[in-house]
Amino acid sequence: MPYKDIMDSLYFQKLHDEKKIIYDAPVKKIDYSGDLIEITDEEGKIYTANKVVVTVSVEVLKSETIEFVPALPQKKDRCLQWYGNGFGMENVSEI
């Protein structure tokens, strides 16, 4: 295993051990209206963070199973609606 891969693995393990990466907690709401971001999972537990990385598919975003507060900007929402209606991923690359 290359050195970089080992270091990346150790770094992510450290983040997980420090509870900075949470697994198996489906997200229902992301509130980024304040100084801290509040993420609410499907059980109602609230996590707070300075920054959040959201890696969900376009289909999940389109389904609106995750509530964003404030709502996603209109431009991004419009791109999501185009996806699957004759437009490809190149149209949602700005999301």
C-alpha positions as CSV (number, residue, x, y, z in Angstrom):
1,M,0.0,0.0,0.0
2,P,1.5,3.4,-1.0
3,Y,2.4,5.8,1.8
4,K,-0.2,8.3,0.8
5,D,-3.0,5.7,1.0
6,I,-1.8,4.6,4.5
7,M,-1.8,8.3,5.7
8,D,-5.2,8.9,4.2
9,S,-6.5,5.8,5.8
10,L,-5.1,6.8,9.2
11,Y,-6.5,10.4,8.8
12,F,-10.0,9.2,8.1
13,Q,-9.8,6.6,10.9
14,K,-8.8,9.5,13.3
15,L,-11.7,11.6,12.1
16,H,-14.1,8.6,12.6
17,D,-12.7,7.9,16.1
18,E,-13.2,11.6,17.0
19,K,-16.8,11.3,15.8
20,K,-16.1,13.8,13.0
21,I,-17.3,11.3,10.4
22,I,-20.7,9.7,11.1
23,Y,-21.8,6.6,9.3
24,D,-25.3,5.0,9.0
25,A,-27.2,8.1,10.0
26,P,-29.5,9.0,7.1
27,V,-29.8,12.8,6.9
28,K,-33.3,14.5,6.9
29,K,-32.3,18.1,7.2
30,I,-29.3,20.4,6.8
31,D,-29.7,23.8,8.3
32,Y,-26.8,26.1,7.3
33,S,-28.5,29.4,8.2
34,G,-26.5,30.1,11.3
35,D,-22.8,30.2,12.3
36,L,-22.8,26.4,12.8
37,I,-24.4,23.9,10.4
38,E,-27.0,21.6,12.0
39,I,-27.6,18.2,10.5
40,T,-30.6,16.3,11.6
41,D,-30.7,12.5,11.1
42,E,-33.9,10.4,10.5
43,E,-34.0,9.7,14.3
44,G,-34.1,13.4,15.2
45,K,-30.5,13.5,16.5
46,I,-28.8,16.8,15.7
47,Y,-25.1,17.1,14.8
48,T,-23.3,20.4,14.6
49,A,-20.3,21.3,12.4
50,N,-18.4,24.2,11.0
51,K,-18.3,22.5,7.6
52,V,-20.2,19.6,5.9
53,V,-19.5,17.6,2.9
54,V,-22.6,16.4,1.2
55,T,-22.1,13.5,-1.2
56,V,-25.5,12.4,-2.4
57,S,-26.7,11.5,-5.8
58,V,-28.7,14.0,-8.0
59,E,-31.6,11.6,-7.7
60,V,-31.6,12.0,-3.8
61,L,-31.4,15.8,-4.2
62,K,-34.3,15.7,-6.7
63,S,-36.4,13.6,-4.3
64,E,-36.2,16.3,-1.7
65,T,-35.7,13.7,1.1
66,I,-33.1,16.1,2.6
67,E,-34.5,19.5,3.6
68,F,-32.0,22.3,3.1
69,V,-32.5,25.5,5.3
70,P,-32.3,27.9,3.6
71,A,-33.5,26.1,0.5
72,L,-31.0,25.5,-2.3
73,P,-30.5,28.5,-4.6
74,Q,-33.0,28.6,-7.4
75,K,-30.2,28.1,-10.0
76,K,-29.2,24.8,-8.4
77,D,-32.8,23.7,-8.0
78,R,-33.5,24.5,-11.7
79,C,-30.5,22.4,-12.7
80,L,-31.8,19.5,-10.6
81,Q,-35.2,19.7,-12.4
82,W,-33.5,19.6,-15.8
83,Y,-31.6,16.4,-14.9
84,G,-33.4,13.5,-16.4
85,N,-35.5,15.6,-18.6
86,G,-33.3,15.4,-21.7
87,F,-30.4,17.2,-20.1
88,G,-27.2,15.4,-18.9
89,M,-24.8,15.9,-16.0
90,E,-23.0,18.7,-17.8
91,N,-26.0,20.9,-17.0
92,V,-25.7,20.3,-13.2
93,S,-22.0,20.6,-13.0
94,E,-22.3,23.9,-11.1
95,I,-24.2,22.3,-8.2
